[in-house]
Structure formats: structure tokens, C-alpha cells
């Protein structure tokens, strides 16, 4: 599992100072691997992402195939 974080709280001030200054996108995923009978493996993944910055969400949505949008 990967989860996006923000460094906006006062406790994260020192860590935020080390971060590069740029547009930040967001990405989160959950992965699951199952061992199946017959030495088969099943891998499933769900994800969500946003490029951030000045790219409007409707443009991002239009370039992602519908089967991958939630």
C-alpha cells in the first residue's frame, strides 16, 4: 500500500524544508497478491492519481481510459 502524505503540519517543518520546490502530484495504490492452486499467482491493484499543478482534472480524466477511472 502506498499513501500520499503532506508536510503541512508544524511538526513537519524541518522535513518540508528538505523537500524540492516543485508541483506535487498525488498517487495512492493498494496491491494484493494471492497464491492460487496450481502454482498460479493473482495480482490485483487499485490506484488513484492526480498530476497536480495547473493541469485541469477534466484533461487528466480525458486521457485515462474509462476502465481505469473510478
N, CA, C and O atoms as CSV, one atom per row, in Angstrom:
chain,resi,resn,atom,element,x,y,z
A,1,UNK,N,N,0.857,-1.162,0.000
A,1,UNK,CA,C,0.000,0.000,0.000
A,1,UNK,C,C,0.904,1.226,0.000
A,1,UNK,O,O,1.874,1.285,0.755
A,2,UNK,N,N,0.594,2.185,-0.829
A,2,UNK,CA,C,1.281,3.480,-0.790
A,2,UNK,C,C,0.228,4.554,-0.572
A,2,UNK,O,O,-0.854,4.512,-1.158
A,3,UNK,N,N,0.560,5.509,0.272
A,3,UNK,CA,C,-0.396,6.549,0.662
A,3,UNK,C,C,0.289,7.910,0.527
A,3,UNK,O,O,1.405,8.085,1.016
A,4,UNK,N,N,-0.364,8.876,-0.129
A,4,UNK,CA,C,0.238,10.205,-0.235
A,4,UNK,C,C,0.273,10.902,1.122
A,4,UNK,O,O,-0.608,10.702,1.959
A,5,UNK,N,N,1.295,11.715,1.325
A,5,UNK,CA,C,1.408,12.481,2.562
A,5,UNK,C,C,1.576,13.961,2.221
A,5,UNK,O,O,1.960,14.320,1.107
A,6,UNK,N,N,1.288,14.784,3.180
A,6,UNK,CA,C,1.568,16.210,3.046
A,6,UNK,C,C,2.476,16.607,4.198
A,6,UNK,O,O,2.436,16.001,5.269
A,7,UNK,N,N,3.276,17.604,3.977
A,7,UNK,CA,C,4.184,18.088,5.007
A,7,UNK,C,C,3.745,19.481,5.438
A,7,UNK,O,O,4.555,20.407,5.498
A,8,UNK,N,N,2.459,19.622,5.736
A,8,UNK,CA,C,1.902,20.939,6.030
A,8,UNK,C,C,1.754,21.226,7.524
A,8,UNK,O,O,1.465,22.362,7.900
A,9,UNK,N,N,1.942,20.238,8.372
A,9,UNK,CA,C,1.775,20.497,9.797
A,9,UNK,C,C,3.077,21.072,10.376
A,9,UNK,O,O,4.153,20.821,9.833
A,10,UNK,N,N,2.990,21.837,11.467
A,10,UNK,CA,C,4.186,22.443,12.073
A,10,UNK,C,C,5.258,21.418,12.462
A,10,UNK,O,O,6.446,21.740,12.436
A,11,UNK,N,N,4.863,20.195,12.821
A,11,UNK,CA,C,5.835,19.167,13.205
A,11,UNK,C,C,6.704,18.733,12.018
A,11,UNK,O,O,7.806,18.220,12.213
A,12,UNK,N,N,6.215,18.936,10.797
A,12,UNK,CA,C,6.930,18.504,9.595
A,12,UNK,C,C,7.764,19.618,8.971
A,12,UNK,O,O,8.269,19.457,7.860
A,13,UNK,N,N,7.914,20.724,9.654
A,13,UNK,CA,C,8.586,21.888,9.087
A,13,UNK,C,C,10.021,21.578,8.643
A,13,UNK,O,O,10.426,22.001,7.560
A,14,UNK,N,N,10.798,20.848,9.457
A,14,UNK,CA,C,12.183,20.520,9.097
A,14,UNK,C,C,12.239,19.609,7.876
A,14,UNK,O,O,13.079,19.796,6.996
A,15,UNK,N,N,11.356,18.634,7.823
A,15,UNK,CA,C,11.304,17.722,6.676
A,15,UNK,C,C,10.852,18.458,5.421
A,15,UNK,O,O,11.382,18.220,4.336
A,16,UNK,N,N,9.879,19.344,5.562
A,16,UNK,CA,C,9.379,20.121,4.421
A,16,UNK,C,C,10.475,21.016,3.835
A,16,UNK,O,O,10.496,21.258,2.628
A,17,UNK,N,N,11.384,21.509,4.681
A,17,UNK,CA,C,12.470,22.369,4.203
A,17,UNK,C,C,13.427,21.602,3.286
A,17,UNK,O,O,14.071,22.206,2.428
A,18,UNK,N,N,13.527,20.291,3.453
A,18,UNK,CA,C,14.404,19.467,2.620
A,18,UNK,C,C,13.772,19.097,1.284
A,18,UNK,O,O,14.464,18.690,0.351
A,19,UNK,N,N,12.463,19.239,1.200
A,19,UNK,CA,C,11.736,18.842,0.001
A,19,UNK,C,C,12.018,19.815,-1.142
A,19,UNK,O,O,12.105,21.026,-0.939
A,20,UNK,N,N,12.159,19.260,-2.351
A,20,UNK,CA,C,12.361,20.106,-3.523
A,20,UNK,C,C,11.120,20.941,-3.783
A,20,UNK,O,O,9.999,20.498,-3.531
A,21,UNK,N,N,11.320,22.139,-4.282
A,21,UNK,CA,C,10.203,23.022,-4.594
A,21,UNK,C,C,9.750,22.763,-6.024
A,21,UNK,O,O,10.464,23.089,-6.972
A,22,UNK,N,N,8.583,22.186,-6.180
A,22,UNK,CA,C,8.028,21.900,-7.500
A,22,UNK,C,C,6.557,21.559,-7.341
A,22,UNK,O,O,6.035,21.554,-6.226
A,23,UNK,N,N,5.890,21.276,-8.441
A,23,UNK,CA,C,4.487,20.868,-8.403
A,23,UNK,C,C,4.432,19.428,-7.923
A,23,UNK,O,O,5.172,18.575,-8.413
A,24,UNK,N,N,3.575,19.164,-6.983
A,24,UNK,CA,C,3.463,17.827,-6.427
A,24,UNK,C,C,2.196,17.148,-6.925
A,24,UNK,O,O,1.094,17.672,-6.760
A,25,UNK,N,N,2.356,15.999,-7.526
A,25,UNK,CA,C,1.218,15.167,-7.878
A,25,UNK,C,C,0.905,14.258,-6.706
A,25,UNK,O,O,1.653,14.214,-5.729
A,26,UNK,N,N,-0.189,13.541,-6.802
A,26,UNK,CA,C,-0.568,12.601,-5.748
A,26,UNK,C,C,-0.828,11.237,-6.363
A,26,UNK,O,O,-1.384,11.125,-7.456
A,27,UNK,N,N,-0.416,10.203,-5.642
A,27,UNK,CA,C,-0.573,8.832,-6.117
A,27,UNK,C,C,-0.798,7.946,-4.899
A,27,UNK,O,O,-0.059,8.028,-3.918
A,28,UNK,N,N,-1.811,7.108,-4.966
A,28,UNK,CA,C,-2.065,6.137,-3.904
A,28,UNK,C,C,-2.413,4.806,-4.550
A,28,UNK,O,O,-3.114,4.760,-5.561
A,29,UNK,N,N,-1.916,3.719,-3.956
A,29,UNK,CA,C,-2.240,2.407,-4.516
A,29,UNK,C,C,-2.371,1.369,-3.409
A,29,UNK,O,O,-1.807,1.500,-2.323
A,30,UNK,N,N,-3.128,0.349,-3.725
A,30,UNK,CA,C,-3.270,-0.820,-2.857
A,30,UNK,C,C,-3.057,-2.032,-3.751
A,30,UNK,O,O,-3.682,-2.152,-4.804
A,31,UNK,N,N,-2.176,-2.925,-3.328
A,31,UNK,CA,C,-1.889,-4.116,-4.114
A,31,UNK,C,C,-2.156,-5.358,-3.273
A,31,UNK,O,O,-1.990,-5.350,-2.053
A,32,UNK,N,N,-2.570,-6.419,-3.949
A,32,UNK,CA,C,-2.862,-7.678,-3.271
A,32,UNK,C,C,-2.350,-8.820,-4.144
A,32,UNK,O,O,-2.654,-8.886,-5.335
A,33,UNK,N,N,-1.586,-9.699,-3.556
A,33,UNK,CA,C,-1.067,-10.866,-4.267
A,33,UNK,C,C,-1.593,-12.110,-3.568
A,33,UNK,O,O,-1.469,-12.253,-2.352
A,34,UNK,N,N,-2.182,-13.009,-4.351
A,34,UNK,CA,C,-2.717,-14.262,-3.820
A,34,UNK,C,C,-2.034,-15.444,-4.488
A,34,UNK,O,O,-1.826,-15.451,-5.701
A,35,UNK,N,N,-1.691,-16.436,-3.688
A,35,UNK,CA,C,-1.205,-17.702,-4.249
A,35,UNK,C,C,-2.409,-18.585,-4.505
A,35,UNK,O,O,-3.199,-18.848,-3.598
A,36,UNK,N,N,-2.551,-19.046,-5.743
A,36,UNK,CA,C,-3.686,-19.867,-6.152
A,36,UNK,C,C,-3.226,-21.308,-6.381
A,36,UNK,O,O,-2.030,-21.562,-6.526
A,37,UNK,N,N,-4.166,-22.245,-6.412
A,37,UNK,CA,C,-3.802,-23.636,-6.704
A,37,UNK,C,C,-3.100,-23.752,-8.061
A,37,UNK,O,O,-3.329,-22.942,-8.958
A,38,UNK,N,N,-2.252,-24.758,-8.198
A,38,UNK,CA,C,-1.567,-24.976,-9.472
A,38,UNK,C,C,-0.404,-24.029,-9.680
A,38,UNK,O,O,-0.069,-23.716,-10.822
A,39,UNK,N,N,0.215,-23.567,-8.621
A,39,UNK,CA,C,1.363,-22.643,-8.708
A,39,UNK,C,C,1.038,-21.369,-9.489
A,39,UNK,O,O,1.910,-20.807,-10.151
A,40,UNK,N,N,-0.185,-20.922,-9.414
A,40,UNK,CA,C,-0.602,-19.672,-10.064
A,40,UNK,C,C,-0.557,-18.549,-9.030
A,40,UNK,O,O,-0.694,-18.778,-7.829
A,41,UNK,N,N,-0.366,-17.354,-9.521
A,41,UNK,CA,C,-0.361,-16.165,-8.661
A,41,UNK,C,C,-1.303,-15.148,-9.271
A,41,UNK,O,O,-1.300,-14.932,-10.483
A,42,UNK,N,N,-2.117,-14.518,-8.419
A,42,UNK,CA,C,-3.019,-13.465,-8.868
A,42,UNK,C,C,-2.568,-12.156,-8.228
A,42,UNK,O,O,-2.352,-12.083,-7.018
A,43,UNK,N,N,-2.430,-11.122,-9.063
A,43,UNK,CA,C,-2.021,-9.811,-8.576
A,43,UNK,C,C,-3.117,-8.810,-8.930
A,43,UNK,O,O,-3.501,-8.687,-10.093
A,44,UNK,N,N,-3.614,-8.102,-7.928
A,44,UNK,CA,C,-4.630,-7.066,-8.146
A,44,UNK,C,C,-4.102,-5.746,-7.612
A,44,UNK,O,O,-3.396,-5.693,-6.605
A,45,UNK,N,N,-4.465,-4.688,-8.315
A,45,UNK,CA,C,-4.008,-3.367,-7.900
A,45,UNK,C,C,-5.108,-2.348,-8.161
A,45,UNK,O,O,-5.749,-2.359,-9.212
A,46,UNK,N,N,-5.311,-1.473,-7.196
A,46,UNK,CA,C,-6.227,-0.337,-7.352
A,46,UNK,C,C,-5.398,0.916,-7.112
A,46,UNK,O,O,-4.581,0.955,-6.192
A,47,UNK,N,N,-5.602,1.937,-7.931
A,47,UNK,CA,C,-4.824,3.154,-7.735
A,47,UNK,C,C,-5.641,4.392,-8.035
A,47,UNK,O,O,-6.669,4.354,-8.711
A,48,UNK,N,N,-5.147,5.468,-7.511
A,48,UNK,CA,C,-5.726,6.778,-7.756
A,48,UNK,C,C,-4.565,7.750,-7.887
A,48,UNK,O,O,-3.603,7.678,-7.121
A,49,UNK,N,N,-4.650,8.664,-8.859
A,49,UNK,CA,C,-3.565,9.627,-9.011
A,49,UNK,C,C,-4.099,10.963,-9.514
A,49,UNK,O,O,-5.176,11.053,-10.104
A,50,UNK,N,N,-3.309,11.984,-9.258
A,50,UNK,CA,C,-3.619,13.332,-9.724
A,50,UNK,C,C,-2.285,14.000,-10.053
A,50,UNK,O,O,-1.361,13.948,-9.241
A,51,UNK,N,N,-2.162,14.630,-11.231
A,51,UNK,CA,C,-0.876,15.217,-11.598
A,51,UNK,C,C,-0.532,16.487,-10.816
A,51,UNK,O,O,0.637,16.869,-10.751
A,52,UNK,N,N,-1.524,17.143,-10.227
A,52,UNK,CA,C,-1.245,18.389,-9.509
A,52,UNK,C,C,-0.953,19.528,-10.474
A,52,UNK,O,O,-1.096,19.379,-11.687
A,53,UNK,N,N,-0.550,20.649,-9.935
A,53,UNK,CA,C,-0.179,21.798,-10.759
A,53,UNK,C,C,-1.365,22.436,-11.452
A,53,UNK,O,O,-2.471,22.474,-10.913
A,54,UNK,N,N,-1.121,22.941,-12.659
A,54,UNK,CA,C,-2.129,23.697,-13.400
A,54,UNK,C,C,-2.916,22.850,-14.393
A,54,UNK,O,O,-3.690,23.390,-15.184
A,55,UNK,N,N,-2.733,21.534,-14.365
A,55,UNK,CA,C,-3.452,20.670,-15.292
A,55,UNK,C,C,-4.866,20.446,-14.756
A,55,UNK,O,O,-5.031,19.867,-13.682
A,56,UNK,N,N,-5.892,20.898,-15.493
A,56,UNK,CA,C,-7.269,20.713,-15.016
A,56,UNK,C,C,-7.645,19.237,-14.931
A,56,UNK,O,O,-7.207,18.434,-15.754
A,57,UNK,N,N,-8.444,18.885,-13.952
A,57,UNK,CA,C,-8.841,17.496,-13.739
A,57,UNK,C,C,-9.562,16.914,-14.956
A,57,UNK,O,O,-9.392,15.733,-15.259
A,58,UNK,N,N,-10.373,17.728,-15.665
A,58,UNK,CA,C,-11.105,17.185,-16.816
A,58,UNK,C,C,-10.148,16.736,-17.925
A,58,UNK,O,O,-10.474,15.815,-18.674
A,59,UNK,N,N,-8.990,17.358,-18.043
A,59,UNK,CA,C,-7.999,16.922,-19.037
A,59,UNK,C,C,-7.369,15.607,-18.595
A,59,UNK,O,O,-7.201,14.692,-19.400
A,60,UNK,N,N,-7.027,15.517,-17.334
A,60,UNK,CA,C,-6.477,14.269,-16.800
A,60,UNK,C,C,-7.464,13.133,-17.008
A,60,UNK,O,O,-7.078,12.047,-17.440
A,61,UNK,N,N,-8.724,13.370,-16.706
A,61,UNK,CA,C,-9.756,12.339,-16.863
A,61,UNK,C,C,-9.920,11.922,-18.315
A,61,UNK,O,O,-10.204,10.758,-18.596
A,62,UNK,N,N,-9.745,12.863,-19.245
A,62,UNK,CA,C,-9.982,12.547,-20.656
A,62,UNK,C,C,-8.877,11.674,-21.254
A,62,UNK,O,O,-9.113,11.006,-22.261
A,63,UNK,N,N,-7.687,11.661,-20.669
A,63,UNK,CA,C,-6.595,10.857,-21.223
A,63,UNK,C,C,-6.454,9.499,-20.546
A,63,UNK,O,O,-5.675,8.663,-21.005
A,64,UNK,N,N,-7.186,9.267,-19.472
A,64,UNK,CA,C,-7.158,7.972,-18.783
A,64,UNK,C,C,-8.311,7.134,-19.310
A,64,UNK,O,O,-9.457,7.582,-19.286
A,65,UNK,N,N,-8.029,5.924,-19.787
A,65,UNK,CA,C,-9.122,5.070,-20.279
A,65,UNK,C,C,-10.216,4.880,-19.223
A,65,UNK,O,O,-9.920,4.772,-18.033
A,66,UNK,N,N,-11.455,4.838,-19.652
A,66,UNK,CA,C,-12.605,4.720,-18.741
A,66,UNK,C,C,-12.490,3.525,-17.791
A,66,UNK,O,O,-12.896,3.620,-16.633
A,67,UNK,N,N,-11.951,2.417,-18.261
A,67,UNK,CA,C,-11.881,1.236,-17.398
A,67,UNK,C,C,-10.949,1.442,-16.211
A,67,UNK,O,O,-11.004,0.685,-15.242
A,68,UNK,N,N,-10.084,2.469,-16.280
A,68,UNK,CA,C,-9.180,2.736,-15.173
A,68,UNK,C,C,-9.660,3.865,-14.276
A,68,UNK,O,O,-9.036,4.138,-13.250
A,69,UNK,N,N,-10.747,4.523,-14.633
A,69,UNK,CA,C,-11.268,5.602,-13.805
A,69,UNK,C,C,-12.223,5.052,-12.775
A,69,UNK,O,O,-12.956,4.097,-13.032
A,70,UNK,N,N,-12.209,5.662,-11.605
A,70,UNK,CA,C,-13.108,5.224,-10.532
A,70,UNK,C,C,-14.108,6.301,-10.224
A,70,UNK,O,O,-14.954,6.125,-9.347
